[in-house]
Amino acid sequence: TPFDIALMKGHLKCVKHLILSSWIEKKLDLKQLINANAIKSAIDHDRLDILSFFVSHPKQFAYIIDLLIEHNG
């Protein structure tokens, strides 16, 4: 997906645009974008700027916390 490509290529501006887009938020559950694969891809490609963006906004941070709870009980 475009989101996965932006993560792999390290395009923080594109990631921000996709995550913060009100149109995408209305059409798609952001949990489908910010998932374990997205976090793993950002880590694998040393994209600390993208990871810090994920945790800097309360909504995205909540998705990460939910993801951790799902995987760890």
mmCIF file as Biopython writes it, N, C-alpha, C and O atoms, coordinates in Angstrom:
data_model
#
loop_
_atom_site.group_PDB
_atom_site.id
_atom_site.type_symbol
_atom_site.label_atom_id
_atom_site.label_alt_id
_atom_site.label_comp_id
_atom_site.label_asym_id
_atom_site.label_entity_id
_atom_site.label_seq_id
_atom_site.pdbx_PDB_ins_code
_atom_site.Cartn_x
_atom_site.Cartn_y
_atom_site.Cartn_z
_atom_site.occupancy
_atom_site.B_iso_or_equiv
_atom_site.auth_seq_id
_atom_site.auth_asym_id
_atom_site.pdbx_PDB_model_num
ATOM 1   N N  . THR A ? 1  ? 0.836   -1.181  0.000  1.0 0.0 1  A 1 
ATOM 2   C CA . THR A ? 1  ? 0.000   0.000   0.000  1.0 0.0 1  A 1 
ATOM 3   C C  . THR A ? 1  ? 0.884   1.249   0.000  1.0 0.0 1  A 1 
ATOM 4   O O  . THR A ? 1  ? 2.076   1.158   0.294  1.0 0.0 1  A 1 
ATOM 5   N N  . PRO A ? 2  ? 0.327   2.389   -0.320 1.0 0.0 2  A 1 
ATOM 6   C CA . PRO A ? 2  ? 1.130   3.619   -0.261 1.0 0.0 2  A 1 
ATOM 7   C C  . PRO A ? 2  ? 1.715   3.881   1.126  1.0 0.0 2  A 1 
ATOM 8   O O  . PRO A ? 2  ? 2.819   4.408   1.257  1.0 0.0 2  A 1 
ATOM 9   N N  . PHE A ? 3  ? 0.965   3.507   2.149  1.0 0.0 3  A 1 
ATOM 10  C CA . PHE A ? 3  ? 1.464   3.685   3.510  1.0 0.0 3  A 1 
ATOM 11  C C  . PHE A ? 3  ? 2.695   2.822   3.750  1.0 0.0 3  A 1 
ATOM 12  O O  . PHE A ? 3  ? 3.680   3.293   4.319  1.0 0.0 3  A 1 
ATOM 13  N N  . ASP A ? 4  ? 2.649   1.568   3.324  1.0 0.0 4  A 1 
ATOM 14  C CA . ASP A ? 4  ? 3.796   0.664   3.496  1.0 0.0 4  A 1 
ATOM 15  C C  . ASP A ? 4  ? 5.015   1.171   2.733  1.0 0.0 4  A 1 
ATOM 16  O O  . ASP A ? 4  ? 6.138   1.095   3.232  1.0 0.0 4  A 1 
ATOM 17  N N  . ILE A ? 5  ? 4.798   1.682   1.540  1.0 0.0 5  A 1 
ATOM 18  C CA . ILE A ? 5  ? 5.908   2.214   0.742  1.0 0.0 5  A 1 
ATOM 19  C C  . ILE A ? 5  ? 6.507   3.440   1.427  1.0 0.0 5  A 1 
ATOM 20  O O  . ILE A ? 5  ? 7.728   3.585   1.486  1.0 0.0 5  A 1 
ATOM 21  N N  . ALA A ? 6  ? 5.657   4.315   1.942  1.0 0.0 6  A 1 
ATOM 22  C CA . ALA A ? 6  ? 6.154   5.499   2.644  1.0 0.0 6  A 1 
ATOM 23  C C  . ALA A ? 6  ? 6.973   5.104   3.866  1.0 0.0 6  A 1 
ATOM 24  O O  . ALA A ? 6  ? 7.993   5.730   4.157  1.0 0.0 6  A 1 
ATOM 25  N N  . LEU A ? 7  ? 6.535   4.068   4.585  1.0 0.0 7  A 1 
ATOM 26  C CA . LEU A ? 7  ? 7.301   3.589   5.739  1.0 0.0 7  A 1 
ATOM 27  C C  . LEU A ? 7  ? 8.658   3.046   5.307  1.0 0.0 7  A 1 
ATOM 28  O O  . LEU A ? 7  ? 9.689   3.405   5.876  1.0 0.0 7  A 1 
ATOM 29  N N  . MET A ? 8  ? 8.651   2.178   4.297  1.0 0.0 8  A 1 
ATOM 30  C CA . MET A ? 8  ? 9.902   1.553   3.862  1.0 0.0 8  A 1 
ATOM 31  C C  . MET A ? 8  ? 10.887  2.578   3.316  1.0 0.0 8  A 1 
ATOM 32  O O  . MET A ? 8  ? 12.090  2.472   3.555  1.0 0.0 8  A 1 
ATOM 33  N N  . LYS A ? 9  ? 10.384  3.570   2.585  1.0 0.0 9  A 1 
ATOM 34  C CA . LYS A ? 9  ? 11.260  4.582   1.995  1.0 0.0 9  A 1 
ATOM 35  C C  . LYS A ? 9  ? 11.614  5.687   2.981  1.0 0.0 9  A 1 
ATOM 36  O O  . LYS A ? 9  ? 12.502  6.499   2.722  1.0 0.0 9  A 1 
ATOM 37  N N  . GLY A ? 10 ? 10.911  5.715   4.121  1.0 0.0 10 A 1 
ATOM 38  C CA . GLY A ? 10 ? 11.213  6.700   5.145  1.0 0.0 10 A 1 
ATOM 39  C C  . GLY A ? 10 ? 10.677  8.082   4.856  1.0 0.0 10 A 1 
ATOM 40  O O  . GLY A ? 10 ? 11.283  9.074   5.259  1.0 0.0 10 A 1 
ATOM 41  N N  . HIS A ? 11 ? 9.560   8.169   4.171  1.0 0.0 11 A 1 
ATOM 42  C CA . HIS A ? 11 ? 8.973   9.462   3.839  1.0 0.0 11 A 1 
ATOM 43  C C  . HIS A ? 11 ? 8.014   9.897   4.946  1.0 0.0 11 A 1 
ATOM 44  O O  . HIS A ? 11 ? 6.810   9.645   4.892  1.0 0.0 11 A 1 
ATOM 45  N N  . LEU A ? 12 ? 8.585   10.551  5.939  1.0 0.0 12 A 1 
ATOM 46  C CA . LEU A ? 12 ? 7.799   10.996  7.093  1.0 0.0 12 A 1 
ATOM 47  C C  . LEU A ? 12 ? 6.663   11.911  6.669  1.0 0.0 12 A 1 
ATOM 48  O O  . LEU A ? 12 ? 5.563   11.813  7.212  1.0 0.0 12 A 1 
ATOM 49  N N  . LYS A ? 13 ? 6.903   12.788  5.721  1.0 0.0 13 A 1 
ATOM 50  C CA . LYS A ? 13 ? 5.874   13.719  5.271  1.0 0.0 13 A 1 
ATOM 51  C C  . LYS A ? 13 ? 4.660   12.964  4.710  1.0 0.0 13 A 1 
ATOM 52  O O  . LYS A ? 13 ? 3.518   13.341  4.971  1.0 0.0 13 A 1 
ATOM 53  N N  . CYS A ? 14 ? 4.905   11.916  3.952  1.0 0.0 14 A 1 
ATOM 54  C CA . CYS A ? 14 ? 3.809   11.110  3.399  1.0 0.0 14 A 1 
ATOM 55  C C  . CYS A ? 14 ? 3.077   10.352  4.505  1.0 0.0 14 A 1 
ATOM 56  O O  . CYS A ? 14 ? 1.848   10.276  4.501  1.0 0.0 14 A 1 
ATOM 57  N N  . VAL A ? 15 ? 3.824   9.799   5.440  1.0 0.0 15 A 1 
ATOM 58  C CA . VAL A ? 15 ? 3.211   9.077   6.558  1.0 0.0 15 A 1 
ATOM 59  C C  . VAL A ? 15 ? 2.312   10.017  7.346  1.0 0.0 15 A 1 
ATOM 60  O O  . VAL A ? 15 ? 1.182   9.664   7.681  1.0 0.0 15 A 1 
ATOM 61  N N  . LYS A ? 16 ? 2.811   11.213  7.642  1.0 0.0 16 A 1 
ATOM 62  C CA . LYS A ? 16 ? 2.009   12.193  8.376  1.0 0.0 16 A 1 
ATOM 63  C C  . LYS A ? 16 ? 0.748   12.552  7.603  1.0 0.0 16 A 1 
ATOM 64  O O  . LYS A ? 16 ? -0.341  12.619  8.172  1.0 0.0 16 A 1 
ATOM 65  N N  . HIS A ? 17 ? 0.901   12.779  6.310  1.0 0.0 17 A 1 
ATOM 66  C CA . HIS A ? 17 ? -0.246  13.146  5.483  1.0 0.0 17 A 1 
ATOM 67  C C  . HIS A ? 17 ? -1.310  12.048  5.502  1.0 0.0 17 A 1 
ATOM 68  O O  . HIS A ? 17 ? -2.501  12.336  5.618  1.0 0.0 17 A 1 
ATOM 69  N N  . LEU A ? 18 ? -0.885  10.810  5.389  1.0 0.0 18 A 1 
ATOM 70  C CA . LEU A ? 18 ? -1.839  9.696   5.398  1.0 0.0 18 A 1 
ATOM 71  C C  . LEU A ? 18 ? -2.493  9.521   6.762  1.0 0.0 18 A 1 
ATOM 72  O O  . LEU A ? 18 ? -3.706  9.328   6.843  1.0 0.0 18 A 1 
ATOM 73  N N  . ILE A ? 19 ? -1.721  9.584   7.817  1.0 0.0 19 A 1 
ATOM 74  C CA . ILE A ? 19 ? -2.263  9.373   9.166  1.0 0.0 19 A 1 
ATOM 75  C C  . ILE A ? 19 ? -3.180  10.514  9.583  1.0 0.0 19 A 1 
ATOM 76  O O  . ILE A ? 19 ? -4.217  10.279  10.204 1.0 0.0 19 A 1 
ATOM 77  N N  . LEU A ? 20 ? -2.812  11.743  9.251  1.0 0.0 20 A 1 
ATOM 78  C CA . LEU A ? 20 ? -3.571  12.901  9.705  1.0 0.0 20 A 1 
ATOM 79  C C  . LEU A ? 20 ? -4.690  13.313  8.746  1.0 0.0 20 A 1 
ATOM 80  O O  . LEU A ? 20 ? -5.415  14.270  9.016  1.0 0.0 20 A 1 
ATOM 81  N N  . SER A ? 21 ? -4.829  12.608  7.649  1.0 0.0 21 A 1 
ATOM 82  C CA . SER A ? 21 ? -5.871  12.929  6.674  1.0 0.0 21 A 1 
ATOM 83  C C  . SER A ? 21 ? -7.255  12.620  7.244  1.0 0.0 21 A 1 
ATOM 84  O O  . SER A ? 21 ? -7.535  11.488  7.640  1.0 0.0 21 A 1 
ATOM 85  N N  . SER A ? 22 ? -8.103  13.624  7.280  1.0 0.0 22 A 1 
ATOM 86  C CA . SER A ? 22 ? -9.464  13.404  7.791  1.0 0.0 22 A 1 
ATOM 87  C C  . SER A ? 22 ? -10.256 12.499  6.859  1.0 0.0 22 A 1 
ATOM 88  O O  . SER A ? 22 ? -11.114 11.741  7.313  1.0 0.0 22 A 1 
ATOM 89  N N  . TRP A ? 23 ? -9.975  12.569  5.550  1.0 0.0 23 A 1 
ATOM 90  C CA . TRP A ? 23 ? -10.678 11.715  4.591  1.0 0.0 23 A 1 
ATOM 91  C C  . TRP A ? 23 ? -10.354 10.247  4.857  1.0 0.0 23 A 1 
ATOM 92  O O  . TRP A ? 23 ? -11.253 9.407   4.898  1.0 0.0 23 A 1 
ATOM 93  N N  . ILE A ? 24 ? -9.079  9.942   5.037  1.0 0.0 24 A 1 
ATOM 94  C CA . ILE A ? 24 ? -8.680  8.554   5.303  1.0 0.0 24 A 1 
ATOM 95  C C  . ILE A ? 24 ? -9.241  8.094   6.635  1.0 0.0 24 A 1 
ATOM 96  O O  . ILE A ? 24 ? -9.667  6.947   6.766  1.0 0.0 24 A 1 
ATOM 97  N N  . GLU A ? 25 ? -9.244  8.973   7.621  1.0 0.0 25 A 1 
ATOM 98  C CA . GLU A ? 25 ? -9.765  8.597   8.935  1.0 0.0 25 A 1 
ATOM 99  C C  . GLU A ? 25 ? -11.254 8.245   8.856  1.0 0.0 25 A 1 
ATOM 100 O O  . GLU A ? 25 ? -11.720 7.366   9.581  1.0 0.0 25 A 1 
ATOM 101 N N  . LYS A ? 26 ? -11.997 8.922   7.987  1.0 0.0 26 A 1 
ATOM 102 C CA . LYS A ? 26 ? -13.421 8.626   7.817  1.0 0.0 26 A 1 
ATOM 103 C C  . LYS A ? 26 ? -13.641 7.318   7.063  1.0 0.0 26 A 1 
ATOM 104 O O  . LYS A ? 26 ? -14.605 6.602   7.333  1.0 0.0 26 A 1 
ATOM 105 N N  . LYS A ? 27 ? -12.766 7.008   6.135  1.0 0.0 27 A 1 
ATOM 106 C CA . LYS A ? 27 ? -12.944 5.843   5.264  1.0 0.0 27 A 1 
ATOM 107 C C  . LYS A ? 27 ? -12.290 4.574   5.783  1.0 0.0 27 A 1 
ATOM 108 O O  . LYS A ? 27 ? -12.660 3.473   5.375  1.0 0.0 27 A 1 
ATOM 109 N N  . LEU A ? 28 ? -11.317 4.720   6.681  1.0 0.0 28 A 1 
ATOM 110 C CA . LEU A ? 28 ? -10.501 3.581   7.087  1.0 0.0 28 A 1 
ATOM 111 C C  . LEU A ? 28 ? -10.185 3.689   8.574  1.0 0.0 28 A 1 
ATOM 112 O O  . LEU A ? 28 ? -9.902  4.773   9.083  1.0 0.0 28 A 1 
ATOM 113 N N  . ASP A ? 29 ? -10.234 2.569   9.253  1.0 0.0 29 A 1 
ATOM 114 C CA . ASP A ? 29 ? -9.823  2.546   10.652 1.0 0.0 29 A 1 
ATOM 115 C C  . ASP A ? 29 ? -8.299  2.640   10.693 1.0 0.0 29 A 1 
ATOM 116 O O  . ASP A ? 29 ? -7.600  1.814   10.104 1.0 0.0 29 A 1 
ATOM 117 N N  . LEU A ? 30 ? -7.799  3.644   11.386 1.0 0.0 30 A 1 
ATOM 118 C CA . LEU A ? 30 ? -6.354  3.844   11.417 1.0 0.0 30 A 1 
ATOM 119 C C  . LEU A ? 30 ? -5.608  2.681   12.055 1.0 0.0 30 A 1 
ATOM 120 O O  . LEU A ? 30 ? -4.400  2.539   11.870 1.0 0.0 30 A 1 
ATOM 121 N N  . LYS A ? 31 ? -6.321  1.854   12.799 1.0 0.0 31 A 1 
ATOM 122 C CA . LYS A ? 31 ? -5.676  0.661   13.359 1.0 0.0 31 A 1 
ATOM 123 C C  . LYS A ? 31 ? -5.223  -0.280  12.252 1.0 0.0 31 A 1 
ATOM 124 O O  . LYS A ? 31 ? -4.330  -1.102  12.456 1.0 0.0 31 A 1 
ATOM 125 N N  . GLN A ? 32 ? -5.842  -0.159  11.075 1.0 0.0 32 A 1 
ATOM 126 C CA . GLN A ? 32 ? -5.413  -0.977  9.947  1.0 0.0 32 A 1 
ATOM 127 C C  . GLN A ? 32 ? -4.084  -0.488  9.398  1.0 0.0 32 A 1 
ATOM 128 O O  . GLN A ? 32 ? -3.336  -1.265  8.805  1.0 0.0 32 A 1 
ATOM 129 N N  . LEU A ? 33 ? -3.781  0.786   9.588  1.0 0.0 33 A 1 
ATOM 130 C CA . LEU A ? 33 ? -2.495  1.322   9.131  1.0 0.0 33 A 1 
ATOM 131 C C  . LEU A ? 33 ? -1.416  1.171   10.188 1.0 0.0 33 A 1 
ATOM 132 O O  . LEU A ? 33 ? -0.315  0.695   9.912  1.0 0.0 33 A 1 
ATOM 133 N N  . ILE A ? 34 ? -1.751  1.586   11.403 1.0 0.0 34 A 1 
ATOM 134 C CA . ILE A ? 34 ? -0.768  1.506   12.492 1.0 0.0 34 A 1 
ATOM 135 C C  . ILE A ? 34 ? -0.957  0.148   13.161 1.0 0.0 34 A 1 
ATOM 136 O O  . ILE A ? 34 ? -1.690  0.009   14.141 1.0 0.0 34 A 1 
ATOM 137 N N  . ASN A ? 35 ? -0.285  -0.830  12.613 1.0 0.0 35 A 1 
ATOM 138 C CA . ASN A ? 35 ? -0.394  -2.198  13.124 1.0 0.0 35 A 1 
ATOM 139 C C  . ASN A ? 35 ? 1.009   -2.745  13.374 1.0 0.0 35 A 1 
ATOM 140 O O  . ASN A ? 35 ? 2.004   -2.032  13.239 1.0 0.0 35 A 1 
ATOM 141 N N  . ALA A ? 36 ? 1.068   -3.999  13.734 1.0 0.0 36 A 1 
ATOM 142 C CA . ALA A ? 36 ? 2.364   -4.610  14.058 1.0 0.0 36 A 1 
ATOM 143 C C  . ALA A ? 36 ? 3.320   -4.565  12.864 1.0 0.0 36 A 1 
ATOM 144 O O  . ALA A ? 36 ? 4.517   -4.338  13.041 1.0 0.0 36 A 1 
ATOM 145 N N  . ASN A ? 37 ? 2.808   -4.778  11.662 1.0 0.0 37 A 1 
ATOM 146 C CA . ASN A ? 37 ? 3.670   -4.746  10.478 1.0 0.0 37 A 1 
ATOM 147 C C  . ASN A ? 37 ? 4.239   -3.355  10.229 1.0 0.0 37 A 1 
ATOM 148 O O  . ASN A ? 37 ? 5.397   -3.218  9.833  1.0 0.0 37 A 1 
ATOM 149 N N  . ALA A ? 38 ? 3.430   -2.320  10.459 1.0 0.0 38 A 1 
ATOM 150 C CA . ALA A ? 38 ? 3.905   -0.949  10.271 1.0 0.0 38 A 1 
ATOM 151 C C  . ALA A ? 38 ? 5.003   -0.616  11.276 1.0 0.0 38 A 1 
ATOM 152 O O  . ALA A ? 38 ? 6.025   -0.028  10.920 1.0 0.0 38 A 1 
ATOM 153 N N  . ILE A ? 39 ? 4.789   -0.992  12.521 1.0 0.0 39 A 1 
ATOM 154 C CA . ILE A ? 39 ? 5.797   -0.734  13.554 1.0 0.0 39 A 1 
ATOM 155 C C  . ILE A ? 39 ? 7.079   -1.503  13.234 1.0 0.0 39 A 1 
ATOM 156 O O  . ILE A ? 39 ? 8.176   -0.957  13.339 1.0 0.0 39 A 1 
ATOM 157 N N  . LYS A ? 40 ? 6.938   -2.768  12.843 1.0 0.0 40 A 1 
ATOM 158 C CA . LYS A ? 40 ? 8.103   -3.589  12.508 1.0 0.0 40 A 1 
ATOM 159 C C  . LYS A ? 40 ? 8.856   -3.008  11.314 1.0 0.0 40 A 1 
ATOM 160 O O  . LYS A ? 40 ? 10.086  -2.966  11.314 1.0 0.0 40 A 1 
ATOM 161 N N  . SER A ? 41 ? 8.124   -2.565  10.305 1.0 0.0 41 A 1 
ATOM 162 C CA . SER A ? 41 ? 8.754   -1.986  9.123  1.0 0.0 41 A 1 
ATOM 163 C C  . SER A ? 41 ? 9.536   -0.724  9.485  1.0 0.0 41 A 1 
ATOM 164 O O  . SER A ? 41 ? 10.654  -0.530  9.009  1.0 0.0 41 A 1 
ATOM 165 N N  . ALA A ? 42 ? 8.963   0.121   10.312 1.0 0.0 42 A 1 
ATOM 166 C CA . ALA A ? 42 ? 9.664   1.336   10.723 1.0 0.0 42 A 1 
ATOM 167 C C  . ALA A ? 42 ? 10.925  0.998   11.518 1.0 0.0 42 A 1 
ATOM 168 O O  . ALA A ? 42 ? 11.963  1.638   11.351 1.0 0.0 42 A 1 
ATOM 169 N N  . ILE A ? 43 ? 10.828  -0.005  12.377 1.0 0.0 43 A 1 
ATOM 170 C CA . ILE A ? 43 ? 12.003  -0.424  13.157 1.0 0.0 43 A 1 
ATOM 171 C C  . ILE A ? 43 ? 13.062  -1.039  12.250 1.0 0.0 43 A 1 
ATOM 172 O O  . ILE A ? 43 ? 14.243  -0.708  12.354 1.0 0.0 43 A 1 
ATOM 173 N N  . ASP A ? 44 ? 12.639  -1.935  11.359 1.0 0.0 44 A 1 
ATOM 174 C CA . ASP A ? 44 ? 13.577  -2.611  10.461 1.0 0.0 44 A 1 
ATOM 175 C C  . ASP A ? 44 ? 14.326  -1.636  9.560  1.0 0.0 44 A 1 
ATOM 176 O O  . ASP A ? 44 ? 15.476  -1.884  9.197  1.0 0.0 44 A 1 
ATOM 177 N N  . HIS A ? 45 ? 13.685  -0.533  9.201  1.0 0.0 45 A 1 
ATOM 178 C CA . HIS A ? 45 ? 14.310  0.441   8.310  1.0 0.0 45 A 1 
ATOM 179 C C  . HIS A ? 45 ? 14.892  1.643   9.071  1.0 0.0 45 A 1 
ATOM 180 O O  . HIS A ? 45 ? 15.192  2.679   8.478  1.0 0.0 45 A 1 
ATOM 181 N N  . ASP A ? 46 ? 15.046  1.485   10.395 1.0 0.0 46 A 1 
ATOM 182 C CA . ASP A ? 46 ? 15.643  2.525   11.248 1.0 0.0 46 A 1 
ATOM 183 C C  . ASP A ? 46 ? 14.977  3.881   11.073 1.0 0.0 46 A 1 
ATOM 184 O O  . ASP A ? 46 ? 15.649  4.906   10.965 1.0 0.0 46 A 1 
ATOM 185 N N  . ARG A ? 47 ? 13.670  3.875   11.048 1.0 0.0 47 A 1 
ATOM 186 C CA . ARG A ? 47 ? 12.902  5.108   10.876 1.0 0.0 47 A 1 
ATOM 187 C C  . ARG A ? 47 ? 12.410  5.602   12.229 1.0 0.0 47 A 1 
ATOM 188 O O  . ARG A ? 47 ? 11.215  5.566   12.520 1.0 0.0 47 A 1 
ATOM 189 N N  . LEU A ? 48 ? 13.335  6.058   13.042 1.0 0.0 48 A 1 
ATOM 190 C CA . LEU A ? 48 ? 13.002  6.549   14.373 1.0 0.0 48 A 1 
ATOM 191 C C  . LEU A ? 48 ? 12.138  7.799   14.307 1.0 0.0 48 A 1 
ATOM 192 O O  . LEU A ? 48 ? 11.347  8.056   15.214 1.0 0.0 48 A 1 
ATOM 193 N N  . ASP A ? 49 ? 12.284  8.582   13.233 1.0 0.0 49 A 1 
ATOM 194 C CA . ASP A ? 49 ? 11.447  9.766   13.084 1.0 0.0 49 A 1 
ATOM 195 C C  . ASP A ? 49 ? 9.979   9.388   12.922 1.0 0.0 49 A 1 
ATOM 196 O O  . ASP A ? 49 ? 9.098   10.060  13.458 1.0 0.0 49 A 1 
ATOM 197 N N  . ILE A ? 50 ? 9.718   8.318   12.186 1.0 0.0 50 A 1 
ATOM 198 C CA . ILE A ? 50 ? 8.348   7.856   12.001 1.0 0.0 50 A 1 
ATOM 199 C C  . ILE A ? 50 ? 7.815   7.254   13.298 1.0 0.0 50 A 1 
ATOM 200 O O  . ILE A ? 50 ? 6.665   7.493   13.668 1.0 0.0 50 A 1 
ATOM 201 N N  . LEU A ? 51 ? 8.637   6.485   13.981 1.0 0.0 51 A 1 
ATOM 202 C CA . LEU A ? 51 ? 8.213   5.914   15.261 1.0 0.0 51 A 1 
ATOM 203 C C  . LEU A ? 51 ? 7.916   7.009   16.283 1.0 0.0 51 A 1 
ATOM 204 O O  . LEU A ? 51 ? 6.946   6.915   17.034 1.0 0.0 51 A 1 
ATOM 205 N N  . SER A ? 52 ? 8.745   8.041   16.310 1.0 0.0 52 A 1 
ATOM 206 C CA . SER A ? 52 ? 8.490   9.134   17.253 1.0 0.0 52 A 1 
ATOM 207 C C  . SER A ? 52 ? 7.217   9.887   16.875 1.0 0.0 52 A 1 
ATOM 208 O O  . SER A ? 52 ? 6.516   10.385  17.756 1.0 0.0 52 A 1 
ATOM 209 N N  . PHE A ? 53 ? 6.909   9.978   15.590 1.0 0.0 53 A 1 
ATOM 210 C CA . PHE A ? 53 ? 5.641   10.585  15.168 1.0 0.0 53 A 1 
ATOM 211 C C  . PHE A ? 53 ? 4.468   9.743   15.665 1.0 0.0 53 A 1 
ATOM 212 O O  . PHE A ? 53 ? 3.470   10.287  16.137 1.0 0.0 53 A 1 
ATOM 213 N N  . PHE A ? 54 ? 4.584   8.425   15.563 1.0 0.0 54 A 1 
ATOM 214 C CA . PHE A ? 54 ? 3.513   7.545   16.035 1.0 0.0 54 A 1 
ATOM 215 C C  . PHE A ? 54 ? 3.212   7.753   17.516 1.0 0.0 54 A 1 
ATOM 216 O O  . PHE A ? 54 ? 2.049   7.740   17.921 1.0 0.0 54 A 1 
ATOM 217 N N  . VAL A ? 55 ? 4.239   7.943   18.316 1.0 0.0 55 A 1 
ATOM 218 C CA . VAL A ? 55 ? 4.010   8.071   19.765 1.0 0.0 55 A 1 
ATOM 219 C C  . VAL A ? 55 ? 3.810   9.512   20.213 1.0 0.0 55 A 1 
ATOM 220 O O  . VAL A ? 55 ? 3.472   9.750   21.373 1.0 0.0 55 A 1 
ATOM 221 N N  . SER A ? 56 ? 4.011   10.477  19.323 1.0 0.0 56 A 1 
ATOM 222 C CA . SER A ? 56 ? 3.877   11.878  19.713 1.0 0.0 56 A 1 
ATOM 223 C C  . SER A ? 56 ? 2.436   12.380  19.679 1.0 0.0 56 A 1 
ATOM 224 O O  . SER A ? 56 ? 2.135   13.430  20.246 1.0 0.0 56 A 1 
ATOM 225 N N  . HIS A ? 57 ? 1.564   11.657  19.034 1.0 0.0 57 A 1 
ATOM 226 C CA . HIS A ? 57 ? 0.156   12.041  18.958 1.0 0.0 57 A 1 
ATOM 227 C C  . HIS A ? 57 ? -0.663  11.053  19.784 1.0 0.0 57 A 1 
ATOM 228 O O  . HIS A ? 57 ? -0.500  9.842   19.634 1.0 0.0 57 A 1 
ATOM 229 N N  . PRO A ? 58 ? -1.528  11.544  20.640 1.0 0.0 58 A 1 
ATOM 230 C CA . PRO A ? 58 ? -2.271  10.653  21.551 1.0 0.0 58 A 1 
ATOM 231 C C  . PRO A ? 58 ? -3.060  9.549   20.844 1.0 0.0 58 A 1 
ATOM 232 O O  . PRO A ? 58 ? -3.097  8.418   21.329 1.0 0.0 58 A 1 
ATOM 233 N N  . LYS A ? 59 ? -3.685  9.855   19.716 1.0 0.0 59 A 1 
ATOM 234 C CA . LYS A ? 59 ? -4.505  8.846   19.030 1.0 0.0 59 A 1 
ATOM 235 C C  . LYS A ? 59 ? -3.632  7.706   18.503 1.0 0.0 59 A 1 
ATOM 236 O O  . LYS A ? 59 ? -3.957  6.533   18.689 1.0 0.0 59 A 1 
ATOM 237 N N  . GLN A ? 60 ? -2.530  8.050   17.848 1.0 0.0 60 A 1 
ATOM 238 C CA . GLN A ? 60 ? -1.633  7.013   17.334 1.0 0.0 60 A 1 
ATOM 239 C C  . GLN A ? 60 ? -0.997  6.231   18.475 1.0 0.0 60 A 1 
ATOM 240 O O  . GLN A ? 60 ? -0.830  5.015   18.382 1.0 0.0 60 A 1 
ATOM 241 N N  . PHE A ? 61 ? -0.642  6.927   19.550 1.0 0.0 61 A 1 
ATOM 242 C CA . PHE A ? 61 ? -0.045  6.261   20.702 1.0 0.0 61 A 1 
ATOM 243 C C  . PHE A ? 61 ? -1.040  5.272   21.314 1.0 0.0 61 A 1 
ATOM 244 O O  . PHE A ? 61 ? -0.653  4.188   21.748 1.0 0.0 61 A 1 
ATOM 245 N N  . ALA A ? 62 ? -2.314  5.645   21.348 1.0 0.0 62 A 1 
ATOM 246 C CA . ALA A ? 62 ? -3.345  4.744   21.868 1.0 0.0 62 A 1 
ATOM 247 C C  . ALA A ? 62 ? -3.437  3.478   21.014 1.0 0.0 62 A 1 
ATOM 248 O O  . ALA A ? 62 ? -3.643  2.389   21.550 1.0 0.0 62 A 1 
ATOM 249 N N  . TYR A ? 63 ? -3.289  3.606   19.697 1.0 0.0 63 A 1 
ATOM 250 C CA . TYR A ? 63 ? -3.309  2.429   18.826 1.0 0.0 63 A 1 
ATOM 251 C C  . TYR A ? 63 ? -2.141  1.501   19.137 1.0 0.0 63 A 1 
ATOM 252 O O  . TYR A ? 63 ? -2.293  0.280   19.123 1.0 0.0 63 A 1 
ATOM 253 N N  . ILE A ? 64 ? -0.982  2.077   19.417 1.0 0.0 64 A 1 
ATOM 254 C CA . ILE A ? 64 ? 0.193   1.275   19.745 1.0 0.0 64 A 1 
ATOM 255 C C  . ILE A ? 64 ? -0.015  0.561   21.076 1.0 0.0 64 A 1 
ATOM 256 O O  . ILE A ? 64 ? 0.328   -0.613  21.216 1.0 0.0 64 A 1 
ATOM 257 N N  . ILE A ? 65 ? -0.573  1.263   22.045 1.0 0.0 65 A 1 
ATOM 258 C CA . ILE A ? 65 ? -0.856  0.633   23.352 1.0 0.0 65 A 1 
ATOM 259 C C  . ILE A ? 65 ? -1.847  -0.505  23.168 1.0 0.0 65 A 1 
ATOM 260 O O  . ILE A ? 65 ? -1.658  -1.579  23.740 1.0 0.0 65 A 1 
ATOM 261 N N  . ASP A ? 66 ? -2.907  -0.294  22.380 1.0 0.0 66 A 1 
ATOM 262 C CA . ASP A ? 66 ? -3.881  -1.356  22.104 1.0 0.0 66 A 1 
ATOM 263 C C  . ASP A ? 66 ? -3.215  -2.546  21.431 1.0 0.0 66 A 1 
ATOM 264 O O  . ASP A ? 66 ? -3.525  -3.699  21.729 1.0 0.0 66 A 1 
ATOM 265 N N  . LEU A ? 67 ? -2.292  -2.250  20.515 1.0 0.0 67 A 1 
ATOM 266 C CA . LEU A ? 67 ? -1.572  -3.315  19.824 1.0 0.0 67 A 1 
ATOM 267 C C  . LEU A ? 67 ? -0.739  -4.124  20.797 1.0 0.0 67 A 1 
ATOM 268 O O  . LEU A ? 67 ? -0.701  -5.352  20.708 1.0 0.0 67 A 1 
ATOM 269 N N  . LEU A ? 68 ? -0.073  -3.459  21.721 1.0 0.0 68 A 1 
ATOM 270 C CA . LEU A ? 68 ? 0.725   -4.161  22.726 1.0 0.0 68 A 1 
ATOM 271 C C  . LEU A ? 68 ? -0.153  -5.021  23.634 1.0 0.0 68 A 1 
ATOM 272 O O  . LEU A ? 68 ? 0.216   -6.140  23.992 1.0 0.0 68 A 1 
ATOM 273 N N  . ILE A ? 69 ? -1.307  -4.493  23.997 1.0 0.0 69 A 1 
ATOM 274 C CA . ILE A ? 69 ? -2.218  -5.260  24.849 1.0 0.0 69 A 1 
ATOM 275 C C  . ILE A ? 69 ? -2.735  -6.486  24.112 1.0 0.0 69 A 1 
ATOM 276 O O  . ILE A ? 69 ? -2.833  -7.565  24.697 1.0 0.0 69 A 1 
ATOM 277 N N  . GLU A ? 70 ? -3.070  -6.330  22.822 1.0 0.0 70 A 1 
ATOM 278 C CA . GLU A ? 70 ? -3.551  -7.466  22.021 1.0 0.0 70 A 1 
ATOM 279 C C  . GLU A ? 70 ? -2.518  -8.576  21.958 1.0 0.0 70 A 1 
ATOM 280 O O  . GLU A ? 70 ? -2.850  -9.752  22.103 1.0 0.0 70 A 1 
ATOM 281 N N  . HIS A ? 71 ? -1.254  -8.195  21.738 1.0 0.0 71 A 1 
ATOM 282 C CA . HIS A ? 71 ? -0.214  -9.199  21.562 1.0 0.0 71 A 1 
ATOM 283 C C  . HIS A ? 71 ? 0.306   -9.785  22.867 1.0 0.0 71 A 1 
ATOM 284 O O  . HIS A ? 71 ? 0.790   -10.916 22.902 1.0 0.0 71 A 1 
ATOM 285 N N  . ASN A ? 72 ? 0.204   -9.010  23.931 1.0 0.0 72 A 1 
ATOM 286 C CA . ASN A ? 72 ? 0.765   -9.472  25.205 1.0 0.0 72 A 1 
ATOM 287 C C  . ASN A ? 72 ? -0.281  -9.806  26.254 1.0 0.0 72 A 1 
ATOM 288 O O  . ASN A ? 72 ? 0.048   -10.276 27.343 1.0 0.0 72 A 1 
ATOM 289 N N  . GLY A ? 73 ? -1.539  -9.562  25.924 1.0 0.0 73 A 1 
ATOM 290 C CA . GLY A ? 73 ? -2.609  -9.869  26.884 1.0 0.0 73 A 1 
ATOM 291 C C  . GLY A ? 73 ? -2.636  -8.825  27.895 1.0 0.0 73 A 1 
ATOM 292 O O  . GLY A ? 73 ? -3.458  -8.872  28.809 1.0 0.0 73 A 1 
#
